[in-house]
Amino acid sequence: MRAILNLRDTSLGPDHVYVGRPSPLGNPYEIGRDGDRASCIQQYAIWLEARVRERDPVVLTALLGISATDALICHCAPRRCHAEVIAQVLTRTDWRPRPESTRRYAGIGSRATPPAVLTLMTGVARRLAERGYTLVSGGAPGADVAFERGADHKHIFLPWHGFQSRPPAAFDHDQPSAEAFRVAAYLHPAWERLSSAAQKLMARNTHQVLGADLRSPVDFVVCWTPDGCEKEEDRSRKTGGTGQAVALASRWGVPVFNLQHGRATLDRLATHLAE
């Protein structure tokens, strides 16, 4: 049985997730204003079921970040808590997004990607174009532009209109959605310290992984970062802004192929494409 603990518990270990307000999993119904404790928990159960059914990207990203061993933390324990509803949902499998092939991949990476890797990225994009894949990227100098050079079909998500003095193109999306900002804010470890421009870049990264509607994840991510990061738990300062996309992909079960690992990555990508 999953542990549900009080935030004030001084014995809290490292494996816990806060699910109270203002987290995406917090209960929007308040005791007193919206009914008694039992009524608010029941209303929350209906609310959460609706969010899961409509594939709310913020709620799903939060749920996907809870491991099997994580305790749930709120302010209520040992009293009844909406975290009980979350725990029940997590025991099921039907809430998890089901991978569906879209023939789209995210080609992204550091602006400081080495020239040899940039050339490799263009070559990888050409090979994937031959296989009928559409590139999803962000229009930034370095890795993004290198992937674009080799792609025939592309969806480019820009943080704002005129980014990098880019002329308008039919395949560009130049405004992250409000939902994209909410996902990015939840996932970024220091959101409030980012500038407005940096927040827009992070929101843009959300679309690169989850698509225009934030409900259509790409099939896989090809990238380059100095630390070779491919999973959320391996994210470091060296991962840079690409880490936001890697973390999101990791949560949603989207494979990440980091070209920092060289031939080993290309071999794994080839195997993945052959499956």
C-alpha positions in Angstrom: 0.0 0.0 0.0 1.4 3.4 -1.0 2.2 5.7 2.0 0.4 9.0 2.4 2.2 11.3 4.8 1.9 14.7 6.2 4.1 17.5 4.9 5.1 18.3 8.6 6.4 14.8 9.2 10.0 15.2 10.2 10.8 11.7 9.2 10.1 12.2 5.5 12.6 10.3 3.3 13.8 11.4 -0.1 11.2 9.3 -2.1 8.1 11.4 -1.9 6.0 13.6 -4.1 4.0 16.6 -2.9 0.4 16.5 -4.2 -1.2 19.4 -2.3 -2.0 22.9 -3.6 -0.7 24.5 -5.8 0.7 21.3 -7.5 -1.2 20.1 -10.6 -2.5 17.2 -8.4 -3.8 19.5 -5.6 -7.5 19.4 -4.8 -9.3 22.4 -6.3 -12.2 21.8 -3.9 -11.9 23.4 -0.4 -13.5 22.1 2.8 -16.1 24.5 3.9 -16.4 26.4 0.7 -17.2 23.3 -1.4 -18.5 20.9 1.2 -17.2 18.6 4.0 -14.0 16.5 3.7 -15.8 13.5 2.3 -17.6 15.5 -0.3 -14.5 17.4 -1.4 -12.6 14.1 -1.8 -15.5 12.7 -3.9 -15.6 15.8 -6.1 -11.8 15.5 -6.5 -12.2 11.8 -7.7 -14.6 13.0 -10.4 -12.3 15.9 -11.3 -9.2 13.7 -11.6 -11.0 11.1 -13.6 -12.0 13.8 -16.1 -8.5 15.1 -16.4 -7.1 11.7 -17.1 -9.8 10.9 -19.6 -9.1 14.1 -21.6 -5.4 13.5 -21.3 -4.6 16.7 -19.5 -0.9 17.1 -20.2 -0.1 18.8 -16.9 -1.9 16.3 -14.7 -0.5 13.3 -16.7 3.0 14.7 -16.5 2.6 15.0 -12.7 1.2 11.5 -12.4 3.9 10.0 -14.6 6.6 11.5 -12.3 5.4 9.4 -9.4 7.4 6.2 -9.0 6.1 2.9 -7.5 8.0 3.6 -4.2 7.1 7.3 -3.8 5.0 8.4 -0.8 2.4 11.0 -1.4 2.7 14.1 0.7 -0.1 16.6 1.6 -1.3 18.5 4.7 -4.1 16.1 5.8 -2.6 12.8 7.1 -3.6 11.0 9.3 -7.0 12.4 8.3 -8.6 11.4 5.0 -7.0 13.1 2.0 -7.5 13.4 -1.8 -4.1 11.7 -2.1 -6.0 8.5 -1.5 -7.7 9.0 -4.8 -4.3 9.6 -6.5 -3.0 6.4 -4.9 -6.0 4.4 -6.3 -5.5 5.8 -9.8 -1.8 4.9 -9.7 -2.7 1.2 -9.1 -4.5 1.1 -12.5 -2.9 0.9 -15.9 -5.6 2.5 -18.0 -4.7 6.1 -17.1 -1.2 5.8 -18.7 -0.8 7.2 -22.3 -0.6 4.5 -24.8 2.3 4.9 -27.3 1.0 5.5 -30.8 3.3 5.9 -33.8 3.1 9.4 -35.3 6.1 9.1 -37.7 7.4 12.2 -36.0 10.6 12.7 -34.0 12.1 15.5 -32.1 15.6 16.7 -33.3 17.0 19.0 -30.7 20.1 19.8 -28.7 22.6 22.3 -27.4 23.5 25.4 -29.4 27.1 24.4 -28.6 26.9 21.1 -30.3 30.3 20.3 -31.9 30.5 20.8 -35.7 31.1 17.1 -36.4 27.9 16.2 -34.5 26.0 18.9 -36.4 27.0 17.3 -39.6 25.9 13.9 -38.2 22.5 15.4 -37.2 21.9 16.6 -40.7 22.7 13.1 -42.0 20.4 11.4 -39.4 17.6 13.8 -40.5 18.1 12.9 -44.1 18.0 9.1 -43.3 14.8 9.6 -41.2 13.3 11.7 -44.0 13.8 8.8 -46.4 11.9 6.6 -43.9 9.0 9.1 -44.0 9.6 10.8 -40.6 8.6 14.4 -39.9 11.1 16.5 -37.8 9.8 18.4 -34.8 12.3 21.0 -33.6 12.7 24.5 -32.2 14.5 26.7 -34.8 17.4 27.5 -32.5 21.0 27.9 -33.8 23.1 24.7 -33.6 21.4 21.4 -33.3 17.9 22.5 -34.3 19.1 24.1 -37.5 21.3 21.1 -38.3 18.3 18.8 -38.2 16.3 21.1 -40.3 18.9 21.0 -43.1 18.3 17.3 -43.6 14.5 17.2 -43.1 11.9 17.2 -45.8 8.9 17.6 -43.6 9.0 19.5 -40.3 7.0 21.1 -37.5 9.0 23.9 -36.0 7.9 25.3 -32.6 9.2 28.8 -31.9 9.0 30.6 -28.5 7.8 33.8 -30.1 7.1 35.4 -33.5 10.3 36.4 -35.3 12.6 34.2 -33.2 16.2 34.4 -34.5 14.8 36.8 -37.2 13.3 33.7 -38.8 11.0 34.5 -41.8 7.4 33.2 -41.5 7.0 29.6 -42.8 3.9 27.4 -43.2 5.4 24.7 -40.9 6.2 27.1 -38.0 4.2 27.4 -34.8 5.3 30.6 -33.1 3.4 30.8 -29.8 3.5 28.2 -27.1 0.1 27.4 -25.6 -1.0 28.3 -22.1 -0.9 24.5 -21.3 2.6 24.3 -22.5 3.6 27.0 -20.0 1.9 25.1 -17.2 3.7 21.8 -18.1 7.0 23.6 -18.3 6.5 25.5 -15.0 5.8 22.2 -13.2 8.7 20.3 -14.7 11.4 23.0 -14.4 13.4 22.9 -11.1 13.8 26.7 -10.9 10.9 28.2 -13.0 10.5 31.4 -11.0 14.1 32.3 -11.5 13.9 32.1 -15.3 13.5 35.2 -17.4 10.3 35.6 -19.5 12.2 34.7 -22.6 13.7 31.6 -21.0 10.2 30.5 -19.8 8.9 30.8 -23.4 11.8 28.7 -24.6 11.0 26.0 -22.0 7.3 26.1 -23.0 8.4 25.7 -26.6 10.3 22.6 -25.6 7.1 21.1 -24.3 5.5 21.2 -27.7 8.6 19.6 -29.2 7.9 16.4 -27.2 4.1 16.4 -26.9 3.1 18.0 -30.2 0.9 21.0 -31.0 -2.0 19.7 -28.8 0.3 18.4 -26.1 -1.4 15.0 -26.4 0.5 13.6 -29.4 4.0 12.7 -28.3 6.7 12.2 -30.9 8.0 8.6 -31.4 11.5 9.4 -30.2 14.0 12.2 -29.5 17.4 12.5 -31.1 19.6 15.1 -29.4 23.1 16.1 -28.2 24.1 17.4 -24.8 27.6 17.6 -23.2 26.7 15.1 -20.5 24.9 12.5 -22.8 21.7 12.8 -20.7 18.8 10.5 -21.8 16.7 10.3 -18.7 15.2 12.7 -16.3 17.1 11.3 -13.3 20.4 12.0 -15.2 19.6 15.6 -15.9 22.4 18.0 -14.8 23.5 21.6 -15.2 25.5 20.4 -18.3 22.3 19.1 -19.9 21.2 22.8 -20.4 17.8 23.7 -21.7 17.5 20.4 -23.7 17.1 18.8 -20.3 13.5 20.1 -20.1 12.6 18.1 -23.2 14.6 15.0 -22.1 12.8 15.0 -18.7 9.4 15.3 -20.4 10.2 12.6 -22.9 11.5 10.4 -20.1 8.2 10.7 -18.1 6.0 10.0 -21.2 8.0 6.9 -22.2 9.5 8.5 -25.3 12.9 7.0 -26.1 15.8 9.5 -26.1 18.9 8.9 -28.3 21.8 11.2 -27.3 24.4 11.5 -30.0 27.1 12.3 -27.4 27.4 8.5 -27.0 28.4 8.3 -30.7 28.2 5.0 -32.5 26.4 3.3 -29.6 23.5 5.7 -30.0 23.3 5.2 -33.8 23.2 1.5 -33.3 20.4 1.8 -30.7 18.5 4.1 -33.0 18.8 1.7 -35.9 17.6 -1.2 -33.7 14.6 0.9 -32.5 13.7 1.8 -36.1 13.8 -1.9 -37.1 11.4 -3.0 -34.3 
